[in-house]
């Protein structure tokens, strides 16, 4: 499981995303925008990766 998570983190980094919370990834500068949209209940496209997604 750890290897899979590590692979996902590496793949996200390769695509320009960085981890900014325990399990949230965003491109630099977009972290606050996403959280703001979630607080306003705005529909956004998301991708879930992992056993609990």
NORNOR-V474433 format. One line per field, one symbol per residue. ss: DSSP state (@ for helix, = for strand, . for the rest). psi: psi as a letter, one per 20 degrees, with the letter a starting at -180 (. if undefined). burial: # if it has 24 or more other ideal C-beta (glycine too) atoms within 12 Angstrom, else .. Layout:
ss->???
psi->???
burial->???
This chain:
ss->.@@@@@@@@@@@@@..===.....===...@@@@@@@@@..............
psi->ggggghgggggghhjjqqpiahkpqrqpiighgghghghjlppqprppprhj.
burial->.......#................##...........................
